[in-house]
C-alpha cells in the first residue's frame, strides 16, 4: 500500500532515488553509530577519550549533512512531481469534452488537486525521515544481535507480534480513510451550493435550512465521526507502539537474565539501545497515517486523470483536416440531432431534439423560448461543445466529428449566461490597445477599467459591467461566429438598445454570423430569423 506514493514520486520525477537512498543509509548508520559510541565510551569515564569524542563528532556531522541532503532532495522531487502532475491534469481538463467536465464538477477537481498536493508533499517529507529512522532501527537491532543473540530474538518475537496487530488495525484505517475522502468530497459539493447560491439562499429560508441541516450538517457530522474513529485508531497505534516498547524493555530487564547469563553492564547497554530507538520508531509510526492519507490522495489524482484521459475530444484531431484551412464558411447545420441529459443512474431527464437547423453565414438568428426549453443546449450543440448522440453537425456539408471538432470550435466567440470573465486577453498576441480603449469607452467602462501590463486593472464589477467587459473581449477576438446568451439582460434600456441595434448591426456589416439567445421581443425585428425552442424541440415553422 505504502509503495503507491513512492511509485508516484519515481514515475513523475524520473528520479531513481539512488543518491537519496545512499544518503539515507549513511544518515541511518551514522545515527546508529552514536549509540555504539555512547555505550563504548560509557565503559570508562575515568579519562577523556578523544577517539570516541572524535568519532561522535564525525557521526553527528555525517548525520546532519546526509539528513539535510535527503530532506531537500525528497522535497524537490515531490514538488517537481506534483507540478508535473497538476499541469498534466490541467492540460487534460482543457482538452476534455464539456459534458464530462460538467459531470465531474469543479468542486471535485479543485479539492483533489489542492488537498492532494499538500498531503503528498507532507508525506514525502515523512518518507525521508522514516527511511533514515528505519535504517537506524535495522542498524540498532544488528548491534543488539552482536551484544546478545538472545536479546535480539526476544526483540524479534515481540516486534513481529506488534507488527501483526498494527497492520490489522491499519487495514481498517485505510478503508475508513477512503470513506472519509468520499464524504469530504460530498461536503465540498454541498458547500459549493452555499457559495454559488448565496443570494438564492438568503431569500429562501426553507431552502437554506434544508441544505444546511439535511445535507451540509449531516455530511459534515458523518465525515467528522469517521475522522474521529480514524484518528482514534491512529492514536491507539501510537500508544500501542510506545507500550510495546516498554514491554520490550521490561523483557530485556526481567526476562533476559533468566534466559541467559547477562551482566548488569550488558543489560544497561541493551536498554540504552532500546531507549535510543524510541524516537526513530516514533518517526516511522507517525509517518504511517500521513503516508496512508497520501496514498488515498494519489489514488484520487489517478482516478481524476483517468476520467479526463477518456474525455479528451482533441486527441483524434487531424492536423490536415478540411476545416483547419477554412477561414470562412457558408453555413452550419444540425441534421436530426438529438442530445439527452442523464441522471447518475443513467435515466434520461431532459432531451433536446431531434433538431434540424441551418444557420447561414452573415445571418442574425435569435433563439427564443421559455426557461428550460433547451436554448443553451442547442447553442452548445451548434458550437461543438456537446456532441450529438444521434444525428450530425455539418459545416458546409462537411461532417463535424472527432477529427475536426477542435478546428470547428475556433470559428466561435461565445458569451454564455454563466460566463467566466478573464482578466487578460488570452490568445491575442498583438493587442490593439487603441481599439480596446475605444471599446471600453463605448461600453461605458473607460472610467472604471484600464488595460495595462497585459491585463485589466480589475474585474470586480457589477453584473451588467461584467457582461459589457465580456462583450469587449469577444469583439477583440474577431471570430466568424458570435453567440450571445442573454448578454443584454441586466443592462439599462440605453445599452440594450445600443447592443441590439448598433453592436449586432456592426457585426453583421462585417460579415459575422450572430446567434442571440434572448427574451427581448421588442428587438426581434433585428433578427433575420427567430427560432423558437419549446421543450427541447424547434417549434414548427421556425426553421428557415
N, C-alpha and C positions, 0 to 999 in steps of 0.2 A: 504493500500500500504506500509506504513512505518513499518508494522508488519513483512514484509518479512525478513528484516535484523535481527530483534530480534529473529524470529523463527530460522533463520540460526545459530545465535550465541548460542541459547539454545540447539538446536539439536546437533551441532558439538562439543560443550564443555561439554555436560551432566551436565550443571550447571543451577540450577533453578533460581538463582539470588535473592533469598530471602534476603540474607545478604546485597547485594548491594542495594536492594530496601529499606531496613530498614535504611541503611546508607544515602541513597538519601533523605528519609523522614526527617531524623534528620538534614541533611545539609540544606534542603529547609526550614524546620521550624525554625531552628536557624537563617537562613538568614532573614526570615520574621520577626522574633522577634526583629531584630535590629531596624527596622522602628518603631515598637511598643515602644521600649525602648527610641528611639530618641524623638518620639512625647511626651511620658510621661515625660521625663526629661526636655523637652523644655517648659513645663508649668511653671517652676520656676527656673530661673537662679541665684537667689539671693545667694543660698548656694550650696556648692558641695555635691551632692547626691551620697554617697558611695554605696548605694544599687543598683542604676541604673548603676553606673560605674562597679560594680562587675558583674551584670547581662550582661552588654555589653561585658565585657572581656570573660565571660564564653561562651556566644553565639559565639563570634569570634573564640574561641578555638575549640568549637564543630564543627563549620563550617569548619575550616581548617583541622581538623583531619578526619572528615567524607568525605569531598570532596577528600582528598588525597587517602583515602581508596577506594572510589568509582572509581576514575580515574585509580588507579593502578590495581584494580581487573578487571575492564572492559577491560583495555588494555591487561592484562594477558589472559583473556578469549578469546578476539579477536585473539591474536597471537596463542593461542592453537588451536582455531577453524580453523584458516587459515592453520596452519601447518598440521593439521589432514586432511583437505580437499585437500590441494595441494598434499600431499603424497598419498592420496587415488586415486586422479585423475591420478597421475603419475603411480601408480601401475596398474590402469585400462588401461592406454595408452600402457604400455609394454605388456599387455596381448591381445591387440586389433589385429585384422587381418590387414594385410598390406594395403589392398585395401581401407578400411575405413580410416585408418591413412592418406593415401595419399590424399583422398578426403577432409578431414578436413584441412590438411596442417599445417606446423609448425608455420607460422605467426599467425594464429588464436589461436593456443594453447598457444604460448608464450605471446601474447597480453592479452588474457583472464586471464591467471594466474598472470602475473606481474601487470597489471593495476588494476585488481580486488582486489588483495591483498592490495595494498596501499589505494584504495578507501574504502574498507570495514574497514580497521583498523582506518583510519581517522574518518569515520562515527561513529565507536564505541565510540570514544572519544567525539564526538559531542552529542551522545545519553546520555552519562554520564552527561555532562554539561547541556544538555537540560532537563534531568529528574530533576536535582536539581532545575534548573530555573523554570520548570513547577510547581513543588511542592511549591516553594516560591511564585509563582503567585497565586496559589489556596489559600494559607495561607493569602496573602496580600489582596485578594478580600474578604475573610472571615472577615478579620479585618475591611475592608471598610464597609461591611454589618453591622458590630457591631457599627461602628461610625455613619452610616447613611444608612438606608434601601433604601431611595430614590436614593441616590448617587450610591448604589450598582446596583439597577435595571436600572438606566440610563446607567451605565457602561456595563451591560449585553446586553442591546439593541444595543449599539454601537459596542460591541465586536462581537455579532452574525452577524451583517451586515458585519463587517470587515472580519470575517472568511469565509463567503459565497463568497465574492469577491475574497479572497485569494485562496480558493480551486478551484474556477473556473479558475483562471489563472494557478494554479498548474497543472491542468489536461492537459492543452496544453503543459506545460513544460515537463511533463512525456512522452508525445508522441514524442516530438522533441528530447528528450534525447535518446530514443531508435533509432530514425533515425540517430542521430549523432553517436551513438555507431556503427551502421552498416557502416556508411561512414568511420569512423576511421579504421574499420577492412579492408575496401577496400583500404584505403591509405597504411596501413601496408603491405598488399599484393603487391601493386604496388612498394612500397619501397623495398620490398624483391627482386623484379626483378632487381632493380638498384644495390643492394648489391651483389646478386648472379650472376648477368650477367654483372658485371662491365667491364670485359675485352671485352666482345662482344659489349657492348655499346660504348666503347672507339674507336673501329674500324669501327663503323657504325653510322655516324652522323644522318642519316634519322631515324633509329630505335630509337636512343637516344632521338631525338627531339620529335618523335611521342609519345613515352612512357611518356616523361616529360609533354609536352604541352597538349596532349589529354586525358591523364589518371591521372598521378600523380598530376599535377597542377589543373586539373578540379575537381578531387575528393577532393583535399585539400581545394580549394576555396568553394566548396559546403558544406563541413564539417564546414569550418570557418563561413559561413553565418548562418548555423543552430545554431552553437555555440553562435554567436553574438546575434541572436534572443533570444536564451535561456537565455543567461546572461542578456540581456535587461529585460526579464521578471523577472528574479531573482532580479535585481536591482529595478525594478518597485515595486515588492512586498516589498522589504526592505524599500524603500522610502514611499510606501503606509502605511506600519506599523508605521513609525515614524509620518507621517501626521495624521494618525488615532489616535495616542496617543495625539498629540497636540489638535485635535478636542475634544477628551475626556476630556482633562484638561480644554479646553475652556468651555465645557458643565458644568463641576463642578464649574468653577468660575462664569460664566454668567447665566446659566440656573437654577442651583440648588437653589440659593437664591430666584428665582421666583416661584419655585415649592414647597418649604417647608422652614420653619423658620430655618436658618442656621447662626450660629455665625461666625465671622471672624476667630476665632481660629479653628473651625471645618473645614472651607474651606482650611485653611493653612495645617491642618493635612491631609486632603484628597489629596491635591495637592502634599504634601510630599510623600504620598504613591505612587501616580502615577509616580512621578519623580524617586522614588526609584526602581520601577519595569521596567523602560525603559531598563536598562542594561540586566536583566534576559530575558526580552521579546526579546531583540536583539539576545541573545544566541539561543533562540528557533527558531526565524526566520532564522538566519544564518545556523542553523543545517539542516533545511528542504532541501535545494538544495543538500547538501553533502549526506544526507541520501537517497535522491531520486536517485542520481547517484549510490550510493552503492547498492540500490535495483536492479538497472539495472545490476550492476556487479554480484550480487548474482544470478540473472536470467541467465546471460550468463554462469556463472560457472555451474549452474544446467543443462542448455542445453548441454554444453560440456560433462558433466559427463553422461548425459542420452545417448548421442551418443555412448560413449565408453562402457556403460553398455550393449548395444545391440551388440557391436563389439567384445566382449570377446570370443576368439576362444579356450580358455583353460578351460572354465567353465565345459564342459562335459567330460574332460579328465578322463579316467578310471585309477585308481591307480594300477590296476592289469591287464592292457591290454596286449595283446600278444607282442606288440612292446617294452614294458617297460623293459622286461627281456632280450631282444635280444641284445647281444653285437656285433653281426655281421649280415650279410645278404648275400643272393646270387644274388639278382637282385632287381632293382626298375623299374617300368614301368608305362607309361601313356597309357591308352587304350581309344581310341575315345574321347579324351579330347578336350573340346572347352572352350575358355575364351574370353570375349569381354569387351573392354573398352567402357564406355558410357559417353556422354556429360551430362551437368546438366539437359537437357530436356529429358534425357533417350534415346537419339538417339545413336545407336552404331556407333563408329567412327573407331574402329580397332578390328579385330578378329584374334585370334590365334587358329588354329585347323580347323577341327578335326585332332588330332595328335595321332599317335601310335608310341611309342618309348620305347625301353627297354635298360637299362644300366646294365651290369653285374659287379659283384664285381671284383675289380682289373683292370678294363678297363680304358684306357685313351681315352676319347671321345672329339673330337673337334667340337664345334658348329660354323659354318661359315655362312656368308650371308651378304648382304648389310645393311647399317644403316636403322633401322626401319623395319627390316624383321621379328622381333619377337624373337630374340635370348635371350634377357634378360628376356622377359616374359616367355619363355619356361623354363629358369633356375628357375624362381620364382615358376612356376607350379611344376617342378621336386623336388624342395626343400620344398614344402609345404607352401610357403609364400602366394601364390594365390591358391584359391580353384577352381577346375573345375566347370563351370556352367553346363557342360554336361560331361559324361564320368567319369572315375575313375582313381585314382592313387593307385598303388599297391606296396607293399614291400613283396617280397617272396609270392605272391598270397594272401597276407593279405590286404584287402581294407584299405586304409588310409583315415580316416574320423574324425569327431569331437571328437571321443573318444580317438584317438591316434595320432593326428597331432603333439601335443606338444612333444611326445616321438620320433616321426619320425624325426622332425627337428633337434633333438640333434645329429643325425648322421653327420651333415654338418658343415663345416667351409667355409665361403664364403667371397670373396673379390669382391664386385661389382665395376663397373666403377666409380660410385659416392659414394664410400665407405666413412665411417666415421672412423677416426683414434683415437683410445682410448689412454689415457695417462698412463693407468695401464694394467696389465694382469688380468683383472677382470675374476672371475670364476676359476682361477687356484690357488689352496690353497698353495701348496708347489712348489714354482718356482725353477726350476733347473737353477740357475744363471750361472753355468759353461757352460751349453748348450746354454743358452740365449746369453751370451757374445760371444760364438763361432759363433752363427748365425749372430749376429751383425757384427762381423769381416768379416764373409764370404760375407755378403751383402754390404761390404764397408761402414758400418755405425759406426764402432767401435771408430773412431776418432771424431765423431760428436754427438753421443748419449751414455749416460751411464744409468745404471739402479741402482738406489739407493733409499732407504726408500720406496720401494714398487712401484716406479713409474719411468717413463722415464724422463731424465733431460730436454728434450724438444721434442715437436712435430712440431715445427715451421721449416719445411723442404721444400725442393723443391718437385715438383710433383713426380718425379722419386724416390726420397728418401722416401717420404711418402708411396709410393706403396711398396717399399722394406721393410719398417718397418711393414706395414700391413701384408706382407708375413711372416715376422718373427713371428708376433703374431699368425697368423693362424697355422704355423708349431708348435708353442709351445702348441697349443690347442689339437693337436694329435687326430683329428677326423677321422671317417671312410671314409667320402666323402669330397673331396675338390673341390670347384668351383672357378675358376679364370676367371673373366670377364675383358679382356684386361689388365691384370697385366703387361705384357711385353711391352705395349705401353709406350712411354715417357722414355724408358730406352736406354742406349747406346748399340751398337751391341754386345759388350763383355758380358754384363749382360744378354741380351736377349738370347744369345746362352747358357749361363750358366743355365738360367731358364728352357728352353725347354729341353736341353739335360742332365742336371745334377739334377736339383731340381725335375722335373717330373719323371725322371727315378728312383731317390731315393725313392720317394713316392710310385711308382709302385712296387718297390722291397719290400716295407713294406706291400704290400697288399692293399694299399689305392685305392679307386676309384676316378678318376680325370675327371672333366668336365671343358674344357677350351673354353671360347669364344675368338676367335682370327681371325685376318686378315693376320697373318704371314704365307703365303703359303709355304715359304721355309722350314718351320718346320712341315708341315703336316705329314711328314713321321714318326714323333714321335708318332702320334696317332694310336691306334688300329682301330679306325673308325673316319671318318669325316662325320658329319651330316650337311647338308646344309638346311638353312631356306630361304624361298622365299615368301614374302607377307603373313606371318603367317602360312605357310604350310611347312611341312617337304618334301623336294624335292624328287621326285621319285627316288628310288634306294638307298637312303641314309640310310635307316633303316637296321641295321644288325640283 
